[in-house]
């Protein structure tokens, strides 16, 4: 019965993190403590080595996650060039270039040290737009009945098909010259994009050898942003959702009919919106393609926690 903005630290899986969040929410809210088990979901997994924003639905609030699933995501990234790993991050088995498989890497790294900030800014600018991306072998993408990382843990590297993604925005931040060479930048990407694949592909393009990520921080999911690491949990409200959704207010009779029977008279021209009662409570959401009813809220999915309230500030989840 809430939609939350939380910060997942580096270390736990997103699933494990939600279990800890459930425990702490019950301890902080008498209303939630009355539930034997909370239903929790989120709008996009963060790998264990990554940290940052998760938008989490609790109980009735999980119904709001579906129309939020396609939101772009903004990441702050540290890419290490001159060193790689089997997972393309610093948790995998380290791999260094050899003379045979990647000749000239040291020379290319030395040349990067001399490049001005404009070189890296232009590199990112040229990457903007749609592109085809192959997921890393240790991704959560399903292939032949299992997730790719499950095959990888057994020593089987499955070939994953490339998918079209989009780099919406990119910004160069800083570099730390040396061998290895560290590059800090920020990107906003379409949902489903693997930043670890950037480490692989851009590393090869810049040095002739894949790179790896040493830091990955999700700063925002769509308009839902957290700039700094925080143990707080922030409840989102209608003010936050109106930045993302169009809204359509119906009569009390129509609101009751929707909740009881799922009946709704389509409104011409309205394809995607939150349907609100006269009191401003979300009643249902409409699908973007057809304007048909997506999910109906049996009760208000937002008011159980005060919008903007910061919870669990003294606990680390």
Order of alpha helices (4+ residues) and beta strands (2+ residues): beta-alpha-alpha-beta-beta-beta-beta-beta-alpha-alpha-beta-beta-beta-alpha-beta-beta-alpha-beta-beta-beta-alpha-beta-alpha-beta-beta-beta-beta
